[in-house]
Amino acid sequence: MAAEKVGIAVIGCGIVGGSTAKLLVRDNELLKNKIGIDLNLKYIVDVNFSKAQKMGLDPALYETDLNKVLADPEIEICVELVGGTTMAKDITEKVLRAGKQVVTANKALLALHGTELMAIAREHGSAIAFEASCGGGIPIIRALCDGLSANRIDAFYGIVNGTCNYILTEMIQKGQTYADALAEAQKDGLAEADPTLDVSGGDSSHKLAIMSALAFGKHIDYNKIPVQGIDTLDLTDVKYGAELGYIVKLLAIAQRTDKGLNLRISPAFISKEHPLAWVSGPFNAVSVYGSNVGHTMYYGRGAGGFPTASAVVADIASAAMGITKIQFDKMGIWPDKTEAALQLPLEDYESKYYVRAMVKDEPGMLSKLSAILAEYNISIASALQKEPTAGSNSAVPIVITTYSTTEGNIRQALKSIEELEGISEKPVYIGIVDEHEEFSS
């Protein structure tokens, strides 16, 4: 018996769109044998087909008129791979209002407009799938929605930006400065000419918003997520952290607490023994802590044409088999169905901290720092005084690690320290993330 045929349109033929189209054509028989459905790529929609031509895709698939595609009754699934939040939003709304299912890898679109788009999908009997939005080829969305459905998610920690992880790996392993490591990433094609969205933490915050909504079953306000990137990170702190047994990573942090959700993007020190510390180069990983399963980790390539296309096509397959629509209709975790999360302000975030102050080389400076920290109920776990750094005009680094305190306390204490006579520059602080407790009550 012939396999059921499902018509598909890929909208946007850049790196991911071209790879998705190529995969659908090249692996059609493999996919048909696996899922019992013929995933029939009927259109590639764009205004420029140079990428499609380079990938050897059949010109008979090329189409510039989206309305023609939406009017075609054979098209059941549209794959939005345009990117951005303006044209992509307009296209996605049109597709949903036409009653067709949407598959997308667009994390910015979902972080900013996901609730609205899901409501439109529900109104028109459609659905949205977005596995590729948060970890390239890593099936983290499936894990949160399906594989871990028997768990209350207590926390997750993610390395979700390959550009940043590559830069940090170069700084850690080769001792490169941030600027040199960024230049290397750009030369290797792993960073954009304008890397701001990546290195500022913006890209990671989009992914954090999406994953948090699913993990905690709450509507997340993207604009309330505190974000700090790696663009101000100093190699000096990377080296001192390593001496203390820590590796620095840009982490998407999500924690359930009795008071609400702690969500943030920031560079953080983690123990060299933690599995996330082993994630190097452009790879991504997410550690998830469930109430019954404990610690699980999802690792793989977080970007790139075919790794991302792998996740896109998995969503197409699920949509074609009817799985996506059933989950979209039945499950209660989607942002348009959930209540708003109580997102705690950054000042309430609790952590251990690494602190570095550059001080005049004279007796009593460590005591002065300790006294100020004590004023704000901050206990010192360790302290060491280093030799003067090159070009520091004889300023001496004092490196302190603290026991757990709030971000508000550490910020106020460092503001007071900055005003001390003998402090040569603004003190630096970086959070220290411990292994999360498994099976927390």
C-alpha positions in Angstrom: 0.0 0.0 0.0 1.3 3.4 -0.9 2.4 5.6 1.9 0.3 8.6 2.8 1.8 11.8 1.2 2.0 15.0 3.2 2.8 18.2 1.4 5.5 20.5 2.8 6.7 24.0 2.1 10.0 25.3 3.4 9.8 29.1 3.7 13.3 30.7 3.8 16.2 29.0 2.1 19.3 30.1 4.1 21.7 27.6 5.7 19.1 25.9 7.8 16.3 26.1 5.2 18.5 24.8 2.5 19.8 22.0 4.7 16.2 21.1 5.6 15.1 21.0 2.0 18.1 18.9 1.1 17.5 16.4 3.9 13.8 16.0 2.9 14.7 15.2 -0.7 17.9 13.2 -0.1 16.5 11.1 2.8 12.9 10.7 1.6 13.0 6.9 1.4 14.7 6.6 4.8 12.0 8.9 6.4 9.2 7.1 4.6 10.3 3.7 5.9 10.7 5.1 9.4 7.4 6.9 9.8 5.2 5.4 7.1 4.5 8.7 5.5 5.9 10.3 2.4 7.2 13.8 3.4 6.7 15.5 0.1 8.6 18.7 -0.3 6.5 20.7 -2.8 7.8 24.2 -2.4 10.8 26.2 -1.4 9.6 29.8 -0.8 12.0 32.7 -1.0 12.9 35.7 -3.0 16.5 34.6 -3.6 17.4 31.0 -4.5 21.2 31.3 -4.7 21.6 29.0 -1.6 19.1 26.5 -3.1 21.0 26.5 -6.3 24.4 25.9 -4.5 22.8 22.9 -2.7 21.6 21.4 -6.0 17.9 21.7 -5.1 15.4 21.3 -8.0 14.4 24.7 -9.5 10.9 23.2 -10.0 10.5 23.6 -6.2 11.2 27.4 -6.2 8.3 29.7 -5.5 8.1 33.4 -4.6 4.4 33.7 -4.0 3.5 32.6 -0.5 -0.2 33.1 -1.1 -0.1 30.5 -3.8 1.5 28.1 -1.3 -1.1 28.8 1.3 -4.0 28.3 -1.1 -2.6 24.8 -2.1 -4.7 22.2 -0.3 -1.9 19.7 -0.5 0.3 21.7 1.8 -0.3 20.7 5.4 3.0 21.8 7.0 4.9 25.1 6.5 8.4 25.4 7.8 9.3 29.0 8.8 13.0 29.5 8.6 13.1 33.1 7.6 14.4 34.3 11.0 13.8 37.6 12.7 10.6 38.8 14.3 8.9 41.1 11.8 8.5 39.3 8.5 8.6 35.9 10.2 5.8 36.9 12.5 3.6 38.0 9.6 4.4 34.8 7.6 3.7 32.6 10.6 0.3 34.3 11.3 -0.7 33.8 7.7 0.2 30.2 7.7 -1.7 29.5 11.0 -4.8 31.4 9.8 -4.7 29.2 6.7 -5.1 26.2 9.1 -1.7 24.7 8.3 0.8 23.5 10.9 4.0 25.5 11.5 7.4 24.1 12.2 10.0 26.8 13.2 13.5 27.2 14.5 12.9 30.9 15.3 13.7 31.3 19.0 13.4 35.1 19.0 9.9 34.9 17.5 8.7 32.4 20.0 10.3 34.2 23.0 8.7 37.5 22.1 5.4 36.4 20.4 5.0 32.7 21.2 1.9 33.1 23.4 0.1 35.2 20.8 1.0 32.8 17.9 -0.1 29.7 19.9 -3.4 31.3 20.6 -3.9 32.0 16.9 -2.9 28.4 16.1 -5.5 27.1 18.6 -8.2 29.4 17.1 -7.6 28.0 13.7 -7.2 24.3 14.5 -3.5 24.3 13.8 -0.3 23.7 15.9 3.3 24.9 16.2 6.4 22.8 16.6 9.8 24.3 17.5 12.4 21.6 18.6 15.2 23.3 16.6 14.7 26.7 18.4 16.6 25.9 21.6 19.5 23.6 21.0 20.1 22.9 17.3 20.0 19.2 16.9 19.6 18.4 20.7 16.1 17.1 21.4 15.7 19.3 24.6 12.1 20.4 23.8 11.0 16.8 23.4 12.7 16.0 26.7 10.9 18.8 28.5 7.5 18.1 26.9 7.5 14.4 26.7 10.4 12.4 28.0 10.4 14.1 31.5 6.6 14.5 31.7 6.5 12.3 34.9 8.7 14.8 36.7 8.4 18.2 38.3 11.3 20.1 36.8 13.3 21.7 39.7 16.1 23.4 37.7 18.0 23.4 34.5 21.3 24.9 33.5 22.1 25.3 29.8 25.1 26.1 27.6 22.9 27.1 24.7 25.1 29.4 22.5 27.9 27.7 20.5 29.6 31.0 19.7 30.1 31.9 23.3 31.1 28.4 24.3 33.7 28.4 21.5 35.1 31.8 22.7 35.2 30.7 26.3 36.9 27.4 25.4 39.6 29.4 23.6 40.1 31.6 26.6 40.3 28.6 29.0 42.4 26.2 26.9 44.6 28.6 25.0 44.8 31.6 27.3 43.4 33.9 24.6 41.9 37.2 25.5 38.2 37.7 24.8 39.0 39.9 21.8 41.4 37.4 20.3 39.1 34.5 20.9 36.2 36.4 19.2 38.4 37.2 16.2 39.3 33.5 15.9 35.6 32.5 16.1 34.8 35.0 13.3 37.6 33.7 11.2 36.4 30.1 11.6 32.8 31.1 10.7 31.5 30.5 14.2 30.7 34.1 15.0 28.9 36.7 13.0 30.6 39.9 11.8 28.3 41.6 14.3 28.3 39.1 17.2 26.3 41.2 19.6 23.2 39.0 19.9 25.4 36.0 20.8 28.0 37.5 23.1 25.6 39.9 24.9 23.5 36.9 26.0 20.5 37.9 24.0 20.3 34.6 21.9 20.6 32.5 25.1 17.9 34.5 26.8 15.4 33.7 24.0 16.1 30.0 24.5 15.8 30.3 28.3 12.4 31.9 28.0 11.1 29.1 25.7 12.6 26.2 27.8 11.4 27.8 31.1 7.8 28.1 29.9 7.7 24.3 29.1 9.8 23.2 32.1 7.7 25.0 34.7 4.4 25.2 32.9 4.2 29.0 33.3 4.0 32.0 31.0 7.4 33.7 31.0 7.9 37.4 30.6 11.0 37.5 28.4 11.6 41.2 29.3 12.0 40.3 33.0 15.0 37.9 32.4 18.3 39.5 33.7 20.9 39.1 31.0 24.7 39.5 31.1 26.9 38.3 28.3 30.6 37.4 28.0 31.7 40.6 26.3 33.1 42.1 29.5 34.8 38.9 30.8 38.5 39.4 31.7 41.0 36.6 31.0 42.4 37.3 34.5 39.3 36.1 36.1 39.1 33.0 33.9 42.6 32.1 35.0 42.0 32.8 38.7 38.8 30.8 38.6 40.7 27.9 37.1 43.2 28.0 40.0 40.2 27.6 42.3 38.9 24.6 40.5 36.3 26.3 38.4 35.5 26.6 34.7 33.6 29.7 33.4 30.5 29.1 31.1 27.8 31.3 29.8 24.8 29.7 31.5 21.1 29.9 31.0 20.0 29.3 34.6 16.5 28.3 35.7 15.6 27.4 39.2 12.3 26.7 40.9 12.2 28.1 44.5 9.5 28.5 47.2 9.3 32.2 46.3 9.2 31.9 42.5 11.4 31.3 39.5 15.0 32.4 39.3 15.8 32.9 35.7 19.0 34.5 34.4 21.7 34.5 31.7 25.2 35.2 33.0 28.8 33.9 33.0 29.1 31.6 35.9 31.8 29.4 37.5 31.1 25.7 37.7 33.2 23.0 39.2 35.7 21.3 36.8 34.0 18.0 37.8 30.5 19.0 36.6 29.6 17.4 33.2 28.8 20.9 31.8 32.5 21.9 32.3 33.5 19.2 29.8 31.3 20.8 27.0 33.8 22.6 24.7 33.9 24.4 21.4 30.7 25.1 19.6 28.8 22.3 21.3 25.7 22.9 23.5 24.4 21.0 26.6 21.5 21.3 29.0 21.5 19.7 32.5 17.9 19.1 33.8 17.0 18.1 37.3 13.7 16.3 37.7 11.9 15.3 40.9 11.9 11.6 40.0 14.6 11.0 37.5 17.2 13.2 39.1 19.9 14.7 36.9 19.8 14.2 33.1 21.9 16.0 30.5 21.4 16.6 26.8 24.4 17.2 24.6 25.2 17.8 21.0 25.7 20.3 18.2 23.7 23.5 19.0 23.9 25.0 15.5 24.8 24.3 11.9 22.8 23.5 8.8 22.3 19.7 9.0 22.3 19.4 12.9 19.5 22.0 13.1 17.7 20.5 10.0 17.7 17.2 11.9 15.5 18.7 14.6 13.4 20.6 12.0 12.7 17.4 10.1 11.9 15.5 13.3 9.2 18.1 14.0 7.9 17.8 10.4 7.6 14.0 10.9 5.8 14.5 14.2 3.4 17.0 12.6 2.8 14.7 9.7 2.0 11.7 12.0 -0.5 13.8 14.0 1.6 13.7 17.2 2.3 17.5 17.3 -1.4 18.4 17.0 -2.4 15.9 19.7 0.2 17.3 22.1 -0.7 20.9 21.3 -4.4 20.2 21.9 -4.0 18.0 25.0 -1.1 19.3 27.0 -1.4 22.1 29.5 2.1 23.5 29.4 1.9 25.8 26.4 2.2 29.5 27.2 -1.2 30.5 25.9 -2.8 28.0 28.4 -0.7 28.9 31.5 -0.7 31.6 34.1 2.1 34.1 34.4 5.2 33.0 36.3 6.4 34.8 39.4 9.8 35.7 38.2 12.1 36.9 41.0 14.1 40.0 40.6 17.9 39.7 40.1 18.5 41.1 43.6 16.9 38.0 45.1 19.0 35.5 43.2 21.1 33.4 45.7 24.5 32.1 44.9 28.1 31.7 46.0 30.3 34.3 44.4 33.8 34.9 43.1 35.0 38.5 43.8 38.2 40.2 42.6 39.3 43.6 43.9 42.4 45.5 42.7 43.9 47.2 45.8 46.9 49.3 46.7 49.7 47.1 48.0 49.5 48.0 51.6 48.7 46.3 54.9 45.0 46.0 56.0 43.3 46.0 52.7 42.0 42.4 53.0 40.6 43.3 56.5 38.8 46.3 55.0 37.2 44.2 52.3 36.2 41.5 54.9 34.6 44.2 57.1 32.5 45.5 54.3 31.3 42.1 53.2 30.4 41.3 56.8 28.3 44.5 56.9 26.1 42.9 54.2 26.0 39.5 55.9 28.3 38.0 53.4 30.6 35.2 54.7 34.0 34.6 53.1 34.7 31.0 52.1 38.3 31.6 50.9 40.6 34.6 50.2 44.0 34.9 48.5 46.2 37.8 47.6 48.0 37.5 44.2 51.1 39.2 42.9 50.6 42.6 41.1 49.4 42.1 37.5 51.4 43.6 34.6 50.5 47.2 33.9 48.4 47.5 37.0 50.6 50.3 38.6 51.4 47.9 41.5 47.8 47.2 42.3 47.4 43.8 43.9 44.5 41.4 43.1 42.6 40.1 46.1 40.4 37.1 45.1 37.6 36.1 47.5 35.0 33.4 47.3 31.8 33.7 49.4 29.3 31.4 50.9 25.7 31.8 49.5 24.2 35.2 49.5 21.9 37.3 47.4 22.8 39.2 44.3 21.5 42.4 46.0 23.8 42.0 48.9 26.9 41.3 46.8 26.1 44.3 44.6 25.7 46.7 47.5 28.9 45.4 49.2 30.9 45.9 46.0 29.6 49.4 45.6 30.9 50.2 49.1 34.2 48.5 48.3 34.6 50.5 45.1 34.4 53.7 47.2 37.3 52.6 49.5 40.5 54.5 49.3 43.1 52.2 47.7 40.7 50.5 45.2 42.1 51.0 41.8 39.2 49.8 39.6 35.6 48.5 39.8 35.5 45.1 41.6 34.5 42.1 39.6 32.0 39.4 40.7 30.9 36.2 39.0 28.4 33.7 40.4 29.5 30.2 41.4 26.9 27.5 40.5 27.0 24.3 42.6 25.7 20.9 41.6 22.0 21.1 42.0 20.5 18.9 44.7 18.8 15.8 43.2 15.3 14.7 44.3 14.7 18.0 46.2 11.5 18.1 48.2 
